Amino acid sequence: MIDVRNEMRYILVTRLLEQAAEAGLLSAEELWAAKRLALERYRPATVWE
């Protein structure tokens, strides 16, 4: 079953992280680490049924 809240949180967090990186607030390494943490925290479904 898909947890829509977690899916939306993951999308929101990753977009905010990407915007922060574009603004120069995060390095490429920091962006990668933060996205990995977001993935661990929110675990979006890779296959929707």
N, C-alpha and C positions, 0 to 999 in steps of 0.2 A: 504494500500500500504506500502511496506517495504522501509524504508529509509536506503539504503545500507551504506551510509557514517556514519550514527549514529551507525549502527550495527558494522562496522569495528572499529570505535572509541571506542565503548564499549569493544570490544574484546581486542584491543590494550591496553587500560587503565587498564583493569582488569589483564591482563598478566603482565604488568609492576608493578602493585601493588603487585601481588603475588611474583614476583622476588625480589622486595624490601623487602618484609616480610621474604623471605628465606634468604636474605643477612643480616637480623637483623636490617634493617632500620625502620621497622614498627612492632609494637606489634600486637597481635591478635585482640585486640580491635580497634586499629587504622586501621588495614586492613579491618575489618568489616565495620567501619564507612565510609572509603573511597570507598569501593565497593557499599555501599548504596547510597552515593552521585553520583557515576558514573551511577548507575541504574536510579536515579531520573533525571540526566542530559541527558542521551542518550536513555533511555527507549527502550531496544531492543524488537522486536516483539516476543510475546510468542507463537503465532500460525501463521505459514506462510500459505498463501493461494495459 
